[in-house]
Amino acid sequence: VIRRGGGGTETSPLLEALQNNPTLGSHFKDCSSAADVAEKLSDKKGSFMDNSVLLDAFSDVVSEHLSETKRVSGAPSGSVSAGYIYTIAGLEDGYYFIREAAMSSGAEGSAYSKFMLKVADGDIRINAKEDAPELDKKIDGDLDTDPGTDGDVTVNQAAVGDTVPFKIVSGVPAMDGYEKYYFMVEDTLSGGLTFDKTSVTVRVGETELTEGQGYAVETEPKHASAGQEQTVRIILKNFIQYKGQTEAPIAISYSATVNEKAQIGTAGNRNEAKLFFSNNPNVSGGDGAPENPDKPDPDSPVGETPPSETRTYVTGLELLKVDPKGASLSGAKFLLEGRGLNCVLVSGAGVIEADDEKVEGTVDENGVLRFDGLAAGEYTITELRAPDGYRRLEEPIKISVAWTPPRAPSTECSWSVTGNDDGENAVVKEGVIELSIVNESGLLLPAVGGSGTAAFYVLGGLLAAAGGATCFVIVRKR
């Protein structure tokens, strides 16, 4: 709204709207020009200087009666860290109302500024105020089962059946000018992670909230099966009540269990969290979603933060049973022992529950036995039964599986393996440990010098002694 030159202006639709507004009418009833309105706004003894309700009402009326629009032209100066400077040049003397018309498509995580009112002469500089919350999701390395992680991390490794504890950190933003404020965390879990609703805790400042009163939890689909992606929404109720606690910490925690459909190898099991929040104080917050007024609907004025991502990595062990020439052998049975054998997928046998970190399996018709869902650690492989016509391994094979987290920008981790005897020949292919175990043909005889051969030696000695004595007696009789 512009007052040109130094004189007054005729009565305008804006002035009439101000005088007819039930909230503002009494303040502007005696005004007849833009100068009179400006004086009301700038009077330090008046009612507007520190009254956000009146200023908000004034901004709403003015935004509906803009008589002329000037736009920022050219690229801004400044930087991301110091802030960008936008210049609106070529303006005549007058009164201006400044509104942020639209944010660029790449302004993810940003919020609109409150309408700006300024009365001054000459060039002026205005600092645009916006306060958009941030969200950071991490894995709690002090609570997870990975002995190699400490503190808050973005990646870890685990076995099927292990629990992965997550934590989300945000803060209460400045909510000046808002009458309603949405605050909703949305987390999308991969199909290899099963969300535990009972594990959710929410804290604002020093206060722990209760479900139903302080926050609501939604899942979509409501009951996801293993291997099915699930979206979890945590919605804080009546968030505007925290208006006086700007910058107070918001802490949300929950956990998920690695299930038998977890991604095996180097890609990891990804989940992504982001925050939906009110981002325009100049627009009414609306009624919210029909099923929950604290949840924004598609028309609600909200922004969203950039996604915050974590990954959990899982490996597997594939045994290949072969003869000395490399041909596959079937029928062998193995025992696998080690950490993290909570629940593994055995090829040809489906999901098998491990018993006290032990699990057994039999190779299939192709001579393959695969244990999926393992974490890094020490493992012992014992052959319980050899293929028909072949000798069983006398000693167990021991291997050590190690994990190295990815280096940004890559999201692929790496696995490595070392071992004793045949375990030294183990290799890693696409994030899975592969181990060929060779069986020799023929029966397994007692070792030379062992207790089995001692029995033969003793018996032979007795027979020899008895034979000698018999000979001697016969000779004497003769």
Disulfide bonds with the S-S distance in Angstrom:
none
